[in-house]
Structures are given as C-alpha cells and as structure tokens.
Amino acid sequence: MVKQNKLFLFITWLLLSQSVCQAQVIPLRNVVDQQQSIFLIDDVEVGDDQELGIGSAALPGLASFPFPLIILVPLMTMMAMTMMESMSLTAVAQSVTNQTAVETVTTAAVACPTPEPLPATTPCVPSSCPEGYRLLDDQNVSPNCYMFSGTTRKKWCEALMKCTMTKGATLWVPNSEAEANAVRTTFSIPPATRIWTGGNDLKDNNGNFVFAIDNSEFSFDNLEFGTGDDGPKESNCVIIRYLENPLPWRWNDRNCDRDTLFVCELPRTPCP
C-alpha cells in the first residue's frame, strides 16, 4: 500500500511539472488540417500564436483541453481500484483469522458433564429398555439396561456425555465377575478389548478413584474381582478388559484422552 501511494505522488508531480500542452480545435475545419495548429504554451512565453493569429484569445469559439488529464485520470482510476482490492483482501484475511480464533476458543471449552445424581430409589422400569439399550442375556446377574459402543471409540469425558444423554444412565460400574461375564457375552466383546468404566480420579487427581455419578469408591488395592494396576499419575480414568487367564479380568487406569470403547449402564428396578 505504501509503495502504491509513493508511485501515485510521483506520477502526479511528474505530470504537473511538465509544460501544459493544449490543442486548439477549430469548428467546421478538417481535423487533419488543424494538426499543425497544435503548439506548446510555456509558463512564460506566449508561443507562435501571435504570429499565426491562432489562439484562445483570438478565437473564442475554439475548444481547449489539457492533454495530461488523458493520462492522469486513467492512472488514478487504476490505482484506486488496486487500493480497494488490496483493502478487500486484507479484510477477508482478518475475518478468516478471527473465525479461526473463535473456533479455537470454542474447542478448548469442552469439558466433562456434570450429570444429575442418581435418585435415592431407582424407579420401576418395564422390561423394555430405552432405544440403543438392552437387557443382559442373564437377568439374574443384573436387571439393568446396558449399551455397548460397538466400533465407536471416545475419550472418557465424551463417553460419559454419550451415556448421560439417556436420563439416569452412566458409564459402566462392574460390580461382580458374573456381571462382567454377562456383559461380555451379551455384546460379544472380543478378548483383550479395553472398555471404559465410570472409575476416575479427575476431581482431585490424587489417586483416590470413585465411580461417576454415584461417587462410590474404587480402589486398585481392594477389587471386587480380577487384578489391577495403578499406572502413571496422569492416567486418571479406569478401564477393564478380559484376558483369558486364571484371573481373566484386568483393571487399569489410562489417560482419559485416549479413544476407547465403552459400555453405558442404566439402573432399573423391574416392575411387579
């Protein structure tokens, strides 16, 4: 932009510093015959019009116009268009930058949900489960409804958000080996598949794990079944997997930002 302004000023100065060139056009005469009547009018000297008897004072009917305007006007128009185009491109670039910044701030604001706590007494629910959920093949193990993510993997917070979209549901809380086996069988979950549970220590990051929503305690040192291993401090969310060995179920904590399969659980009490 600065270079364009300097060029504009230079051209203006150059044109104005030259002698003014005028053409006297005599009406009703052939233009070709008048070519020799074109002369220069200097800033001081009158020129040859006194000798020829041709000039603006002697012939009031003559049309007069300055030639520099023929060059100056188009140049000024072109430069104005260039400046407007440059300003437009700058505005578009600024708009894109602002939009990107807004998108970045919006993305950074995503956090774990704060679901409603479970009611003191679980309401009576008929035998059917909400859409996407189903009962276990062995309902003697657990009367609750379950949903397996299938091939969909999510971060722990995202998985919790997905579960809580169904009122009263949360990430899976495996209470017994029989329940874990029934879930694996019902949904045909392959061995060694890592599954998010509701266990986490996101509240204080001090290794004191609890299950989401009901805040019941979870400890790797006092497991209801299976074996467990408390990993690095930055691993704040708990998975479970079936390994096909004498103690098949294995608990581990994992980085909550790892995309992992998950199971949702909806507590219910069968209606009489």
N, C-alpha and C positions, 0 to 999 in steps of 0.2 A: 504494500500500500504506500509506503514512504517513497519507494522508487518511482511509482506512478505519479505521485504529487510533484516530485522534483522534475520529472520529464515534462509534465504539463506546464509548469512555470517556465522551464527553459524554452519550450516551443513558443509560448506567449511572448516572452521577452525578445526572441529572435525575430518574430514576425513584426512586432511593433517597432523594432529598431531599424527596419528597412525603410527605404523610400516608398511612399504611397504611390501605388500605380492605379491610374484611373483611365477609363475608356469612355470616350465621348461618342455616343451613338446618335447619328442624325436621322430623325424620322424620314421615311419615304425615300431613303437612299439605299443603294445596294450595300450590304454589309461588307462584301469583299472590297468595294471601292473605298470603304472607310478605314481599312486596316492601317493605311499609312497615316491616318489622323490620330492614332494612338501614341501618346507621348508620356514622359515622366514629369511629374510635378514635384520638384525638390522642395525641401522645407523652406528654402530661402529664395531660390531663383524661380522666375515665372515660367521659363522654358521658351519654346518656339511658337506658342500660340499667338503672341503679339505679331510675329512676322507673318503667320499663316492666316491670322484673323479667325482662328477657331478656338473656342474656349467656353468655359461655363458662363463667364460674364457676357461674352459677346453673343452667345446663342442660348437664350433661356429655355428653349424647348428641348435641349439635349438631355438625355438620361445619363446619370453618373452613378457608378458603384465601385467600391474598393475591392480589388482582386484578393487581398489577403483573407477576407472573410470566406472566400470559396474554399480555402484550405483549412482555416481555423475552426469553422463550425463543424465540419465532419470529424476532425480530430477530437474536439471537445466532446462530441456525442459518443464517439467510440470509447474514450477514456471514462466517461460517466457510466457507460454500460459495463465496462470492465470492473470498475469500482463497485457497482451494485452487485455484480456476480460474485465478486470476492467476499463482500459482506454477507451475501446469502449463504455461501459455502461455510463461512465461519459460524453463522448462526446454527446451521444444521449440525456441524461438528459439536458445538456446545450442547445442543439438545440431546444428541446421542450420548455424550459424556454424562449429562445429568441423569438420563434414563438409566444408564448402567449403574451409576452410584445408587440410585433408588432401589434397583433390583438387588444390589449387593447388600444394602442395609436390610431389605425385606427378608432375604435368605438367611442372614445372620440372626434374625429374631426368632427362629423356630426353636421351640423348647418342648420338654415333656409336658403332657397334660396334667391337670390336677383333677382326677375323676372324683365323682361323688363317692363317699364311703358306703360300704355295703350296709343294708338295713340290719337292725338287730335280729330280726327274724326273717328268714327267707320266705317270700310269698309262695303260695301254692301255684304251681305251674302245670298245665295239662301235659299229656305225654308227648305232644309235638314240640319241637324246638324252633327258635327263630330261623329265618332264612339263612342258609350257609352253615348252620349248626346241626349237630345230630347227637343222638344218644349213643352210649357205648354198646357194643355187642353184648357185654355182660353188665347189665344194670345193677346187679347185686354188689358190684365193686363201687360204683358211684352212680347216683341218679342225675348228675349234672349233664348239661349240654356242652359239647366241645366243637371247636372248629380248627382244622389244620390248614396252614397257609399253602400247602401243596408245593409249587415251584417258586412261590413268591418269597423273596428274602428281604428283610427290612432291618434297619438299625433298631436298637431296643426301644427307644422312645417312639419311633414310628410304629413299631409293632404294638406297643401299649395303646397308642392312639387308635389304631385299627380295631383292637379289641373293645375299647370303651365306646366305640360308635354304637355298639349294642348295649343298651342300658343294663347295668348290673354285671356286665362281663369284665374280665380282666385277663392278664396273661396267666398261663397255667401255673397252678400250685400243686405239684405232685405230692400226695400225702402218703402213698404206700406203693410198694413194688407191684402189687396186684393192679392198682390203678394205672401205673406207668405201662405195664404189660398190656392192659386192655386198650389204652390209647394207641400204643404202637400197633397192635393187631387190627383195631378198628379202621385205622387210616393207612395201614400197610406201609409204615415208615421204615425205610431200609436201615440196616445196622450202621453204626458209626455216624448217624445223622445228628448234627448239633441242633438242639431245639432251645429257643429262649424260654425261660421260666420267668415268673414275676420277681424272683430274687434280685436284690440290688442294694448297694450302699451309697447311692447318689446323694442322700440327704446330708451326710457329714463326711463321706469319703474316709472313714476311719476303720473299715473292716468289719463293722457291725451291720451285717446284712439283715434285711427284712423283705417280706413279700409285698408287692404293690397293693394298694387299696386297704387291705385289712391290717397291714403293718405287723403281721405275725413274724416272730423271729426265725431266722435261718442261720445255722452255724455249720461250717465245714467240719467242726470237731464233734458234732452231735447230730449226725444224719439219721433220718428215719429208715433209710435203706441205701445200699450202694456205698461207693467210696467217693472221696472228694479231695480236691487240691485247690488251695487258695493261692492264686498266681500273683503277678505284679500289682503294685498299688494302683496303677491306672486302669486295672481291669475291675470294673465296678458292677457288672451285670452277670447273672448266673445262667449257665446252660446245663442241659442234661443230655446224655446220649447212651445208646445201648451198644455194648462192645462184644457181646457173645463170649464171655469168660466166666469163671466161677462166681465172680461178683460183677454181673454184666452192666449194671447201671453206674455211670460215672458222672459226677458233678464237677464243674469247673467255673471259675469266673473268667470273664472275657471282656475285651474292650467294647463298650456299648455302641461304638460307631461301626462295628463290623456287621455287614449284611448277613443275616442268619434266618433260617426258617423258624416258625413259631407256632404255638398252639394257644388258642383262646379258650377260656372256661367260663361258663355261665352257671352259677349255683342255682339250684331249684329244689323245691320240695314237691314230690308228686301229689296230685290231688287225690282225695279218697275216692 
